[in-house]
Amino acid sequence: MNRTGTYVAFDGLGQADPSKSDFRYYSLLQAWSANKQIDFKITNSHEKTYAVRDSSSRATLYARIRERLSASKNMVVILSENTRKSGSVLSYEIEQAIDNYKIPLIIAYPAYSAIWNVDDDLSVMWPTALSTRINMPGTEAIHVGFKKEPLMNAIPRFTINGEHLSNGRNVYSRDAYVTWEIVK
């Protein structure tokens, strides 16, 4: 399968109402991509396979996740202060992305405009699946503020066949955020 998609993962927080979960950030990514006035395009891995219904079995859901990950060049992981440590599908998605598909992670934090170091403030939002893998050899990740510019920069760069990240704790420089006019 051609690995051209970006898989977007977030914690649905067990909510039926998407506005009460981190789904709203996924929706914002979709809106940026759909807006012809914004130079932001994402090939969404979720649109490459059959939809999964709320009534689908966990086995069906996990099979679709694996199918989508196998078509993905990278994964955007959205983490908020509400992200659960365990018990969500997000944990499975992270495990599969790192362990089986060797997909680089672009970890975006909606509570932050810019990230210049990976510290305890960020790690409290990590699901256990990420915490146990972040320092493992072979894990590739960059941590960014949830802003259009760093996401636009990271998505085409850090891919299965693109630039490789040295470890699981990479960040952009302060100068990059200044260039993007996110900070002064």
QUIFENBEL-V195447 format. One record per pair of residues at least 24 apart in sequence whose ideal C-beta (glycine too) atoms are under 10 Angstrom apart, sorted by sequence separation. I is the first residue (numbers start at 1). J is the second residue. D is the distance in whole Angstrom. If there is no record, write none. Layout:
<<I & J & D> <I & J & D>>
This chain:
<<44 & 68 & 9> <45 & 69 & 7> <48 & 72 & 9> <65 & 89 & 7> <69 & 93 & 7> <118 & 142 & 10> <119 & 143 & 10> <140 & 164 & 6> <141 & 165 & 6> <45 & 70 & 9> <68 & 93 & 9> <72 & 97 & 8> <105 & 130 & 8> <118 & 143 & 5> <140 & 165 & 4> <142 & 167 & 10> <143 & 168 & 9> <45 & 71 & 6> <46 & 72 & 10> <66 & 92 & 9> <70 & 96 & 10> <75 & 101 & 9> <83 & 109 & 10> <117 & 143 & 9> <139 & 165 & 9> <140 & 166 & 8> <141 & 167 & 8> <142 & 168 & 9> <143 & 169 & 7> <144 & 170 & 9> <145 & 171 & 10> <150 & 176 & 7> <153 & 179 & 10> <6 & 33 & 10> <45 & 72 & 5> <62 & 89 & 8> <65 & 92 & 7> <66 & 93 & 10> <69 & 96 & 6> <107 & 134 & 9> <115 & 142 & 9> <116 & 143 & 9> <140 & 167 & 7> <141 & 168 & 4> <142 & 169 & 9> <143 & 170 & 7> <144 & 171 & 8> <145 & 172 & 9> <149 & 176 & 9> <150 & 177 & 7> <153 & 180 & 8> <43 & 71 & 9> <44 & 72 & 10> <45 & 73 & 9> <61 & 89 & 7> <65 & 93 & 6> <68 & 96 & 10> <69 & 97 & 6> <75 & 103 & 5> <77 & 105 & 5> <78 & 106 & 10> <79 & 107 & 6> <80 & 108 & 10> <81 & 109 & 9> <82 & 110 & 10> <105 & 133 & 9> <115 & 143 & 5> <139 & 167 & 7> <140 & 168 & 7> <141 & 169 & 7> <142 & 170 & 4> <143 & 171 & 5> <144 & 172 & 6> <149 & 177 & 8> <152 & 180 & 9> <43 & 72 & 9> <45 & 74 & 9> <72 & 101 & 7> <74 & 103 & 6> <75 & 104 & 7> <76 & 105 & 8> <77 & 106 & 7> <78 & 107 & 8> <79 & 108 & 7> <80 & 109 & 7> <81 & 110 & 9> <105 & 134 & 9> <115 & 144 & 6> <116 & 145 & 10> <138 & 167 & 9> <139 & 168 & 4> <141 & 170 & 6> <142 & 171 & 7> <143 & 172 & 9> <43 & 73 & 8> <45 & 75 & 8> <62 & 92 & 7> <66 & 96 & 6> <70 & 100 & 9> <71 & 101 & 10> <73 & 103 & 7> <74 & 104 & 5> <75 & 105 & 5> <76 & 106 & 5> <77 & 107 & 5> <78 & 108 & 5> <79 & 109 & 6> <80 & 110 & 5> <81 & 111 & 6> <99 & 129 & 9> <114 & 144 & 8> <115 & 145 & 6> <137 & 167 & 8> <138 & 168 & 9> <139 & 169 & 9> <140 & 170 & 8> <141 & 171 & 10> <142 & 172 & 7> <147 & 177 & 8> <149 & 179 & 8> <150 & 180 & 7> <58 & 89 & 9> <61 & 92 & 9> <62 & 93 & 10> <65 & 96 & 6> <69 & 100 & 8> <70 & 101 & 7> <72 & 103 & 6> <73 & 104 & 8> <74 & 105 & 7> <75 & 106 & 7> <76 & 107 & 8> <77 & 108 & 7> <78 & 109 & 8> <79 & 110 & 8> <80 & 111 & 6> <98 & 129 & 8> <112 & 143 & 9> <113 & 144 & 10> <114 & 145 & 5> <115 & 146 & 10> <136 & 167 & 9> <137 & 168 & 10> <149 & 180 & 4> <65 & 97 & 9> <69 & 101 & 5> <72 & 104 & 10> <74 & 106 & 6> <75 & 107 & 9> <76 & 108 & 6> <77 & 109 & 10> <78 & 110 & 7> <79 & 111 & 9> <94 & 126 & 9> <95 & 127 & 9> <97 & 129 & 9> <98 & 130 & 8> <112 & 144 & 8> <113 & 145 & 4> <135 & 167 & 7> <136 & 168 & 7> <144 & 176 & 10> <145 & 177 & 7> <148 & 180 & 9> <149 & 181 & 8> <150 & 182 & 8> <68 & 101 & 10> <70 & 103 & 10> <79 & 112 & 10> <94 & 127 & 6> <95 & 128 & 10> <96 & 129 & 9> <97 & 130 & 10> <112 & 145 & 4> <113 & 146 & 8> <114 & 147 & 8> <134 & 167 & 8> <135 & 168 & 6> <144 & 177 & 9> <147 & 180 & 7> <149 & 182 & 7> <8 & 42 & 8> <42 & 76 & 8> <58 & 92 & 9> <62 & 96 & 8> <66 & 100 & 8> <69 & 103 & 7> <93 & 127 & 9> <94 & 128 & 9> <95 & 129 & 5> <98 & 132 & 10> <99 & 133 & 8> <105 & 139 & 8> <106 & 140 & 10> <107 & 141 & 6> <108 & 142 & 10> <109 & 143 & 7> <111 & 145 & 9> <112 & 146 & 7> <113 & 147 & 6> <134 & 168 & 4> <135 & 169 & 8> <147 & 181 & 10> <148 & 182 & 9> <6 & 41 & 10> <66 & 101 & 8> <92 & 127 & 10> <94 & 129 & 4> <95 & 130 & 9> <98 & 133 & 5> <104 & 139 & 9> <105 & 140 & 7> <106 & 141 & 7> <107 & 142 & 7> <108 & 143 & 8> <109 & 144 & 7> <110 & 145 & 8> <111 & 146 & 8> <112 & 147 & 9> <115 & 150 & 8> <133 & 168 & 7> <134 & 169 & 7> <145 & 180 & 10> <147 & 182 & 6> <6 & 42 & 5> <8 & 44 & 7> <9 & 45 & 10> <91 & 127 & 5> <93 & 129 & 8> <94 & 130 & 5> <97 & 133 & 9> <98 & 134 & 9> <102 & 138 & 7> <104 & 140 & 4> <105 & 141 & 4> <106 & 142 & 6> <107 & 143 & 5> <108 & 144 & 5> <109 & 145 & 6> <110 & 146 & 4> <114 & 150 & 8> <5 & 42 & 8> <6 & 43 & 6> <7 & 44 & 8> <8 & 45 & 8> <9 & 46 & 10> <90 & 127 & 6> <91 & 128 & 7> <92 & 129 & 8> <94 & 131 & 10> <95 & 132 & 9> <99 & 136 & 9> <102 & 139 & 9> <103 & 140 & 8> <104 & 141 & 7> <105 & 142 & 8> <106 & 143 & 8> <107 & 144 & 7> <108 & 145 & 7> <109 & 146 & 6> <110 & 147 & 9> <113 & 150 & 9> <145 & 182 & 7> <5 & 43 & 5> <6 & 44 & 7> <7 & 45 & 4> <8 & 46 & 7> <16 & 54 & 8> <91 & 129 & 4> <94 & 132 & 10> <95 & 133 & 8> <98 & 136 & 8> <102 & 140 & 8> <103 & 141 & 10> <104 & 142 & 8> <105 & 143 & 9> <106 & 144 & 6> <108 & 146 & 4> <109 & 147 & 10> <130 & 168 & 8> <145 & 183 & 9> <4 & 43 & 5> <5 & 44 & 6> <6 & 45 & 6> <7 & 46 & 7> <85 & 124 & 9> <88 & 127 & 7> <90 & 129 & 8> <91 & 130 & 8> <94 & 133 & 7> <99 & 138 & 9> <107 & 146 & 10> <108 & 147 & 8> <5 & 45 & 3> <6 & 46 & 9> <85 & 125 & 9> <87 & 127 & 9> <90 & 130 & 9> <94 & 134 & 10> <98 & 138 & 8> <99 & 139 & 10> <4 & 45 & 9> <5 & 46 & 8> <7 & 48 & 10> <83 & 124 & 9> <85 & 126 & 8> <86 & 127 & 6> <87 & 128 & 10> <88 & 129 & 9> <98 & 139 & 6> <3 & 45 & 9> <5 & 47 & 8> <83 & 125 & 5> <85 & 127 & 6> <86 & 128 & 5> <97 & 139 & 10> <98 & 140 & 9> <108 & 150 & 8> <5 & 48 & 6> <79 & 122 & 8> <81 & 124 & 8> <82 & 125 & 9> <83 & 126 & 8> <84 & 127 & 7> <85 & 128 & 5> <86 & 129 & 8> <98 & 141 & 9> <108 & 151 & 6> <4 & 48 & 9> <5 & 49 & 10> <81 & 125 & 6> <83 & 127 & 6> <84 & 128 & 9> <85 & 129 & 9> <97 & 141 & 10> <106 & 150 & 8> <79 & 124 & 10> <80 & 125 & 7> <85 & 130 & 10> <106 & 151 & 7> <2 & 48 & 9> <79 & 125 & 4> <85 & 131 & 8> <108 & 154 & 9> <123 & 169 & 10> <1 & 48 & 9> <29 & 76 & 7> <79 & 126 & 7> <83 & 130 & 9> <106 & 153 & 10> <107 & 154 & 10> <122 & 169 & 9> <1 & 49 & 10> <79 & 127 & 8> <106 & 154 & 5> <29 & 78 & 8> <77 & 126 & 9> <105 & 154 & 10> <106 & 155 & 7> <118 & 167 & 10> <122 & 171 & 10> <26 & 76 & 9> <28 & 78 & 10> <77 & 127 & 9> <104 & 154 & 9> <118 & 168 & 8> <119 & 169 & 10> <25 & 76 & 9> <79 & 130 & 8> <106 & 157 & 9> <118 & 169 & 4> <26 & 78 & 7> <106 & 158 & 6> <117 & 169 & 8> <118 & 170 & 8> <25 & 78 & 5> <77 & 130 & 7> <104 & 157 & 9> <105 & 158 & 8> <106 & 159 & 10> <118 & 171 & 6> <24 & 78 & 10> <25 & 79 & 10> <104 & 158 & 4> <117 & 171 & 6> <23 & 78 & 9> <25 & 80 & 8> <103 & 158 & 10> <104 & 159 & 6> <115 & 170 & 10> <116 & 171 & 5> <9 & 65 & 9> <22 & 78 & 5> <24 & 80 & 10> <103 & 159 & 9> <104 & 160 & 7> <115 & 171 & 5> <116 & 172 & 7> <22 & 79 & 8> <103 & 160 & 7> <114 & 171 & 9> <115 & 172 & 7> <116 & 173 & 7> <7 & 65 & 9> <22 & 80 & 5> <45 & 103 & 10> <102 & 160 & 7> <104 & 162 & 8> <114 & 172 & 8> <116 & 174 & 5> <9 & 68 & 10> <21 & 80 & 9> <101 & 160 & 8> <104 & 163 & 9> <106 & 165 & 10> <114 & 173 & 10> <116 & 175 & 10> <8 & 68 & 10> <9 & 69 & 9> <22 & 82 & 7> <104 & 164 & 7> <105 & 165 & 9> <114 & 174 & 7> <116 & 176 & 9> <7 & 68 & 6> <21 & 82 & 8> <22 & 83 & 7> <104 & 165 & 6> <107 & 168 & 9> <116 & 177 & 8> <7 & 69 & 6> <20 & 82 & 9> <107 & 169 & 10> <114 & 176 & 9> <115 & 177 & 9> <5 & 68 & 7> <7 & 70 & 10> <105 & 168 & 8> <107 & 170 & 10> <114 & 177 & 4> <5 & 69 & 9> <7 & 71 & 8> <8 & 72 & 10> <77 & 141 & 8> <79 & 143 & 9> <104 & 168 & 10> <106 & 170 & 10> <107 & 171 & 10> <113 & 177 & 8> <114 & 178 & 9> <5 & 70 & 10> <7 & 72 & 4> <105 & 170 & 10> <1 & 67 & 8> <3 & 69 & 9> <5 & 71 & 5> <6 & 72 & 6> <7 & 73 & 9> <9 & 75 & 6> <10 & 76 & 9> <11 & 77 & 10> <22 & 88 & 10> <74 & 140 & 9> <75 & 141 & 9> <77 & 143 & 10> <80 & 146 & 9> <104 & 170 & 10> <114 & 180 & 9> <1 & 68 & 10> <3 & 70 & 7> <4 & 71 & 7> <5 & 72 & 5> <6 & 73 & 7> <7 & 74 & 7> <8 & 75 & 7> <9 & 76 & 7> <10 & 77 & 7> <11 & 78 & 8> <13 & 80 & 9> <15 & 82 & 10> <79 & 146 & 9> <113 & 180 & 10> <116 & 183 & 9> <3 & 71 & 6> <4 & 72 & 8> <5 & 73 & 7> <6 & 74 & 6> <7 & 75 & 4> <8 & 76 & 5> <9 & 77 & 5> <10 & 78 & 4> <11 & 79 & 8> <22 & 90 & 9> <74 & 142 & 10> <76 & 144 & 9> <78 & 146 & 7> <114 & 182 & 5> <1 & 70 & 5> <2 & 71 & 7> <3 & 72 & 6> <4 & 73 & 6> <5 & 74 & 9> <6 & 75 & 7> <7 & 76 & 7> <8 & 77 & 8> <9 & 78 & 7> <10 & 79 & 8> <11 & 80 & 8> <13 & 82 & 6> <113 & 182 & 5> <114 & 183 & 5> <1 & 71 & 5> <3 & 73 & 5> <5 & 75 & 10> <6 & 76 & 6> <7 & 77 & 9> <8 & 78 & 7> <9 & 79 & 9> <10 & 80 & 8> <13 & 83 & 8> <14 & 84 & 8> <76 & 146 & 9> <98 & 168 & 9> <112 & 182 & 10> <113 & 183 & 7> <1 & 72 & 10> <2 & 73 & 9> <3 & 74 & 9> <11 & 82 & 7> <13 & 84 & 7> <11 & 83 & 5> <12 & 84 & 10> <10 & 83 & 8> <11 & 84 & 6> <14 & 87 & 9> <14 & 88 & 8> <13 & 88 & 8> <76 & 151 & 7> <11 & 87 & 9> <12 & 88 & 7> <11 & 88 & 5> <12 & 89 & 7> <13 & 90 & 10> <10 & 88 & 9> <11 & 89 & 8> <12 & 90 & 8> <76 & 154 & 8> <9 & 88 & 10> <10 & 89 & 10> <11 & 90 & 5> <29 & 108 & 9> <76 & 155 & 7> <9 & 89 & 8> <10 & 90 & 7> <11 & 91 & 9> <74 & 154 & 8> <9 & 90 & 6> <74 & 155 & 7> <9 & 91 & 10> <11 & 93 & 10> <28 & 110 & 9> <73 & 155 & 9> <74 & 156 & 9> <9 & 92 & 9> <10 & 93 & 9> <25 & 108 & 8> <73 & 156 & 9> <74 & 157 & 9> <75 & 158 & 10> <9 & 93 & 4> <25 & 109 & 10> <74 & 158 & 6> <8 & 93 & 10> <9 & 94 & 7> <25 & 110 & 5> <73 & 158 & 9> <74 & 159 & 5> <7 & 93 & 7> <24 & 110 & 9> <73 & 159 & 4> <74 & 160 & 7> <9 & 96 & 10> <72 & 159 & 9> <73 & 160 & 5> <9 & 97 & 8> <22 & 110 & 8> <72 & 160 & 8> <73 & 161 & 7> <74 & 162 & 8> <7 & 96 & 10> <73 & 162 & 7> <7 & 97 & 7> <7 & 101 & 9> <7 & 103 & 7> <9 & 105 & 9> <6 & 103 & 10> <3 & 101 & 9> <7 & 105 & 10> <8 & 106 & 10> <9 & 107 & 10> <10 & 108 & 9> <3 & 103 & 9> <6 & 106 & 8> <8 & 108 & 9> <10 & 110 & 10> <40 & 148 & 6> <39 & 148 & 9> <40 & 149 & 9> <42 & 151 & 9> <38 & 148 & 7> <42 & 152 & 9> <40 & 151 & 7> <41 & 152 & 9> <40 & 152 & 5> <43 & 155 & 9> <39 & 152 & 7> <42 & 155 & 6> <11 & 125 & 10> <38 & 152 & 9> <41 & 155 & 9> <42 & 156 & 10> <40 & 155 & 9> <41 & 156 & 9> <11 & 127 & 8> <32 & 148 & 6> <29 & 146 & 9> <9 & 127 & 10> <28 & 146 & 8> <29 & 148 & 9> <32 & 151 & 8> <28 & 148 & 9> <32 & 152 & 8> <25 & 146 & 6> <29 & 151 & 7> <29 & 155 & 10> <6 & 151 & 10> <6 & 154 & 10> <6 & 155 & 6> <6 & 156 & 9> <6 & 159 & 9> <4 & 159 & 9> <3 & 159 & 8> <4 & 160 & 10> <3 & 160 & 5> <4 & 161 & 10> <3 & 161 & 7>>
